[in-house]
Amino acid sequence: MLVAPGDWLAPSAGGSVHRSRGKRPVAERWCGPRNSRGLVAKSNRVARDSWTCPSERWRILMAATSVTIDTSSKRTLDPNVQLAIDVIPSLPARSQDAIREVIESAVDVVNERSGEPASLAEIIQRVFVRSVGEFFTSQRQSTQLPTDLLDYISAREEAISLPPPADKLDVALSDVLNARRSNRNFSNEPVTLDELSTLLHFAAGRRGVEAGYGVKDMPLFRYPTIGGLNSVDVGIIVNRVAGLEPGFYMYDPVGHALVLRDRGDMRLAVQDVTFEGDWLFHAPLVVTIIHNQEKVAWKYKTRSLRFSHVDLGALTQNFYLVATATGYSCCAVAGFFDEAINNFFKLDGSRQFVSLLIGIGPAGRITLAPEE
C-alpha cells in the first residue's frame, strides 16, 4: 500500500482501507514539510492528541505496516496489537514521540519501496537516518561532561588492585593478525593474576589522559571510542583465576582494578542464559561486554545506539589480538537470551545491556569455531 503525498487513508464502506482526497496530506501529517536541511520542523509534527482516536491510531499503524483491513474476511485484530494501540495514549509524552518516530520511519520506507512492506531492520535503519536532525535542533546539549558520569573517569575506591601488567607484548603484529582465530577449547590450567592483569591492561585499560568535555583527565584507550566516551563496560566472570575467588567482577580501566559484584560459581547460570554454553563452562574467564548508553546518549541521543556498536567491535578485536599474543584461546558469542542474561547481571536491559561474551583462557586442543 503506497502512501502518497496528498492522500489520506480512510476506511471505505466495506471496511477496507483506501486512499482518499481532501484530507490532510499524509506526508505533511506524519513527516511535515522539510526545510533546507531535509529536517521536519517541530511545529509540523503530529499533535499528541491525534493518538486519542482509536480508529485514527489504527489507520496510522496500517499505513506504517502496509496492512489492509477487510472486515468481510472476518479476521480479528491480534489482541496484543490491540493492546499496544490502546495503551499508547496512557504513555508519557516522550514515549509517544518515540512511537511516532518509528511509525514515520516505516512510512518513509514504504513510500520509497513503492508500497512494499517494510522490514523491522529497514525501519530501524531509517530511524537512525532521520535522527541526524537531532544534531541541528535549537536546543543542543552542552558539551560539558554530565556530573553523573564523573565516576567513570575516576578510579574506584572499593576495587581490588591488579598486579602490574607486563611492559609490552613481545610479538610482531603481523604474526598476531595471521594467527588470530576463534578457538573455543581450553586447557585445565587456571589463569594467573599477572596474566589477567596483562590481558585487561592491553585490551581495555587506560593508556593515558587528555582534556575534554570540561575535565582535564578524560581517559584514553587502546581502541577507538565514539567521541572518546567509551560506551562499553567490561565485566569478568571468573571461573579459574589463581588467587581470585569465583564470581562476577567489573573492570575499572582507570584504576586497573576489579570491583566484585557477585560471588560464586556462575558456570551453570551462564549455560542457562546462552544458546551454546557448553564450551563456555570450561573457559577460565568470560569477558562480558556491556553497552552503557548513559555514557553517550546525552551527546549522541538516538544515534548513540548505533555508534556504540563501533566501540564494541573495536574492543572485541583488542581482546582477540591480546589473547592471541599471549597464547590464549579466545572465542566470542552473542547467542544468549537477552532478558535472562540482563536480569542475571542486574542490568536494566535498555540503558545498560549485555552485547557479547568472550571466553578466554590457556589453549587446549585446537577446535576452531565453525565457519559462518
C-alpha positions in Angstrom: 0.0 0.0 0.0 1.7 3.2 -1.2 1.1 6.3 0.9 1.3 9.2 -1.5 1.5 12.9 -0.7 -1.9 14.4 -0.8 -3.6 11.1 0.1 -5.1 10.1 3.4 -6.1 6.6 4.5 -9.7 6.2 5.3 -12.0 3.1 5.6 -14.4 2.5 2.8 -18.0 1.4 3.4 -16.9 -2.2 3.1 -14.2 -1.7 5.7 -11.1 -1.8 3.6 -8.6 1.0 3.7 -8.2 3.1 0.6 -6.7 6.4 -0.4 -9.0 9.4 -0.4 -8.6 13.0 -1.3 -9.5 16.1 0.7 -7.8 15.1 3.9 -4.6 16.5 5.4 -1.7 15.0 3.3 -0.1 12.0 5.0 3.4 13.3 4.1 2.7 16.5 6.0 0.7 15.0 8.8 3.4 12.4 9.7 6.6 13.8 8.4 5.8 17.5 7.8 7.3 19.9 5.3 11.1 19.7 5.1 13.4 22.6 5.5 16.6 23.2 3.5 18.4 20.5 5.6 15.7 18.0 5.0 14.5 18.1 8.6 11.0 18.3 9.8 10.0 21.4 11.7 8.9 20.7 15.2 5.7 22.7 14.7 4.7 20.4 11.9 5.0 17.2 13.9 1.8 15.2 14.7 0.0 16.5 17.6 -0.1 14.1 20.5 -3.9 14.4 20.8 -4.2 12.7 17.4 -3.4 9.4 19.2 -6.6 9.6 21.3 -8.9 8.3 18.5 -8.6 4.5 18.2 -9.7 4.4 14.5 -7.1 7.1 13.6 -4.4 5.3 15.6 -5.3 2.1 13.7 -5.1 3.8 10.3 -1.7 5.1 11.2 -0.4 1.7 12.1 -1.9 0.2 9.0 -0.1 2.7 6.8 3.1 2.0 8.6 2.9 -1.7 8.2 1.3 -1.9 4.8 -1.7 -3.9 6.0 -5.2 -3.7 4.6 -8.3 -4.0 6.8 -11.1 -6.1 5.3 -13.9 -6.7 7.7 -15.7 -9.0 5.2 -12.9 -11.6 5.8 -14.0 -11.9 9.4 -10.4 -11.6 10.6 -9.9 -10.3 14.1 -7.3 -8.0 15.3 -4.4 -9.7 17.2 -5.1 -9.0 20.9 -1.5 -8.0 21.5 -1.7 -5.4 18.7 -4.9 -4.1 20.0 -3.5 -3.8 23.5 -0.5 -1.9 22.1 -2.7 0.5 20.3 -4.9 1.1 23.3 -2.1 1.8 25.7 -0.4 4.5 23.6 -2.5 7.4 25.0 -1.5 6.5 28.5 2.2 6.5 27.8 4.4 9.5 28.7 4.8 12.2 26.0 8.4 11.1 25.4 7.4 7.5 24.7 4.6 8.7 22.4 7.2 10.7 20.5 9.4 7.6 20.1 6.4 5.5 18.8 5.5 8.3 16.3 9.1 8.4 15.1 9.1 4.7 14.4 5.8 5.0 12.5 7.0 7.9 10.5 10.2 6.0 9.6 8.1 3.0 8.5 6.0 5.2 6.3 9.2 6.7 4.7 10.4 3.2 3.8 7.1 2.0 2.5 6.8 5.1 0.3 10.4 4.6 -1.1 9.7 0.9 -1.8 6.5 1.7 -3.8 4.2 0.2 -1.2 6.3 -2.9 -0.5 6.2 -3.9 3.2 9.0 -2.6 5.4 11.1 -5.0 7.5 11.9 -4.1 11.1 15.6 -3.8 10.2 14.8 -1.3 7.5 12.6 0.7 9.8 15.3 0.8 12.5 17.9 2.0 9.9 15.5 4.8 8.8 15.1 5.8 12.5 18.9 6.3 12.6 18.9 8.2 9.3 16.1 10.6 10.4 17.8 11.1 13.8 20.5 13.2 12.3 18.1 16.1 12.8 18.8 15.9 16.5 22.2 17.5 15.9 20.7 20.6 14.3 18.0 21.5 16.8 18.0 24.8 18.6 18.2 23.0 21.9 21.6 21.5 21.6 23.1 19.9 24.7 26.1 21.3 26.4 29.5 19.7 25.6 30.3 19.5 29.3 30.5 16.0 30.7 27.4 15.4 32.9 28.3 15.3 36.6 26.8 11.8 37.0 29.4 10.5 34.6 32.4 11.7 36.5 32.6 8.3 38.3 33.5 6.7 35.0 36.7 8.7 34.6 37.9 8.1 38.2 39.4 5.1 39.9 37.0 3.1 42.1 38.0 3.2 45.8 36.4 -0.2 46.6 38.2 -2.0 43.9 40.7 -4.9 44.1 44.0 -3.8 42.7 45.5 -5.9 40.0 49.3 -6.6 39.8 51.4 -4.5 37.4 50.9 -5.7 33.8 53.8 -6.7 31.5 55.6 -3.8 30.0 54.9 -5.0 26.4 53.7 -7.9 24.3 56.9 -9.1 22.6 55.3 -10.4 19.4 55.0 -9.0 15.9 51.6 -7.5 15.0 51.7 -9.3 11.6 52.1 -12.7 13.4 49.2 -11.9 15.7 46.9 -10.9 12.9 47.8 -14.0 10.9 47.3 -16.3 14.0 44.0 -14.8 15.2 41.2 -17.3 15.2 38.2 -18.2 17.3 39.1 -21.2 19.4 36.7 -22.5 22.0 38.8 -25.1 23.5 40.6 -24.5 26.8 43.1 -26.4 28.9 42.5 -27.2 32.6 45.2 -24.7 33.7 44.0 -21.6 35.6 44.8 -18.0 34.5 47.2 -16.3 36.8 46.6 -12.8 38.2 49.6 -11.5 36.3 48.2 -12.9 33.1 44.8 -11.4 33.7 46.3 -8.1 34.5 48.2 -8.0 31.3 45.2 -9.1 29.2 42.9 -6.4 30.7 45.6 -3.7 30.6 46.4 -4.0 26.9 42.9 -4.9 25.7 40.7 -2.5 27.7 42.9 -0.5 30.1 43.5 3.3 30.1 46.7 4.3 28.3 46.7 8.0 29.2 44.5 11.1 29.7 43.7 14.3 27.9 41.5 17.3 28.5 38.0 17.2 27.1 34.3 17.8 27.9 35.3 20.4 30.5 37.5 18.0 32.5 41.3 17.6 32.3 41.6 13.8 32.7 39.4 12.1 30.2 40.8 8.5 29.7 42.4 7.4 26.5 42.2 3.8 25.4 44.0 1.4 23.0 40.9 1.2 20.8 38.8 3.9 19.2 35.7 5.0 21.1 32.9 7.3 19.9 33.6 10.8 21.0 36.2 9.5 23.4 33.3 8.5 25.7 33.9 4.7 25.8 30.3 3.4 25.6 31.2 -0.1 26.7 31.9 -1.5 30.1 33.9 -4.7 30.7 32.7 -7.4 33.2 34.6 -10.5 34.0 33.1 -13.9 35.0 35.9 -15.5 36.9 35.9 -19.3 36.9 39.5 -20.3 37.3 41.9 -17.5 38.1 44.6 -18.3 40.6 44.3 -16.0 43.7 40.9 -14.7 42.8 37.6 -16.1 44.1 35.0 -17.2 41.5 32.4 -14.6 40.8 31.4 -11.6 38.6 33.6 -8.5 38.6 33.6 -5.2 36.8 36.9 -4.0 35.4 37.9 -0.5 36.4 40.1 0.7 33.4 41.2 3.9 35.1 42.5 2.3 38.3 43.3 -1.0 36.6 41.4 -2.9 39.2 38.4 -5.2 39.7 35.1 -4.4 41.5 33.4 -7.5 42.9 29.7 -7.6 42.0 28.7 -11.1 42.9 30.4 -14.2 44.4 30.1 -17.8 43.4 30.5 -20.3 40.6 28.5 -19.0 37.7 29.2 -21.6 35.1 25.8 -23.3 35.2 24.0 -20.0 35.3 25.8 -18.9 32.2 24.8 -22.1 30.4 21.2 -21.4 31.3 21.2 -18.0 29.6 23.2 -18.9 26.5 22.3 -20.9 23.4 25.6 -22.7 23.2 27.1 -22.5 26.7 28.7 -25.9 26.9 32.2 -24.8 25.9 31.9 -21.6 28.0 31.5 -23.8 31.0 35.2 -24.7 30.6 36.5 -21.2 30.0 38.7 -19.9 32.9 37.2 -16.4 32.4 34.4 -15.0 30.4 34.6 -11.4 29.4 31.2 -9.7 29.4 31.0 -6.6 27.2 28.1 -4.3 28.4 26.7 -1.4 26.4 26.3 1.6 28.6 24.1 4.1 26.8 24.2 6.5 29.7 27.8 7.4 28.7 26.9 8.5 25.2 23.1 9.2 24.9 23.5 12.6 26.5 25.6 13.7 23.4 24.5 11.4 20.5 20.9 10.7 21.5 19.2 8.2 19.2 22.4 7.5 17.2 24.3 6.6 20.4 23.0 3.0 20.0 24.5 2.7 16.5 27.7 4.4 17.4 28.3 2.3 20.5 28.5 -0.9 18.3 31.6 0.6 16.8 33.1 0.6 20.3 32.0 -3.0 20.8 33.7 -4.2 17.6 37.0 -2.4 18.3 37.2 -3.6 21.9 36.3 -7.2 20.8 39.2 -7.2 18.3 41.5 -5.9 21.0 40.7 -8.9 23.2 41.2 -11.3 20.3 44.6 -9.8 19.5 45.9 -9.6 23.0 44.7 -13.1 23.8 46.4 -14.4 20.6 49.6 -12.6 21.5 49.7 -14.3 24.9 48.9 -17.7 23.5 45.3 -17.9 24.9 42.2 -19.4 23.3 39.5 -16.8 22.6 36.0 -17.0 21.2 33.2 -14.5 21.2 29.5 -15.5 21.3 26.3 -13.4 21.0 23.9 -16.3 21.4 22.1 -15.6 24.6 18.6 -14.8 25.9 18.7 -11.1 26.4 16.2 -10.6 29.2 17.6 -13.6 31.1 21.2 -12.5 30.9 20.5 -8.9 31.7 18.4 -9.9 34.7 21.2 -12.2 35.8 23.7 -9.4 35.8 21.2 -6.9 37.3 21.1 -4.7 34.2 18.0 -2.8 33.1 18.2 -4.1 29.5 17.6 -0.7 28.0 20.3 1.8 29.1 22.7 -1.0 30.1 22.7 -4.4 28.5 25.0 -7.3 27.6 26.1 -7.3 24.0 28.8 -10.0 23.8 30.5 -12.8 25.8 34.1 -13.8 25.2 35.6 -17.0 26.6 39.3 -16.7 27.2 41.9 -19.0 28.7 45.0 -21.1 28.1 44.6 -23.0 24.9 43.8 -26.7 24.8 43.4 -28.8 21.8 42.7 -26.6 18.8 39.0 -26.6 18.0 38.1 -23.8 15.6 34.6 -22.3 15.7 32.6 -23.3 12.7 32.6 -21.1 9.6 29.6 -18.8 9.4 
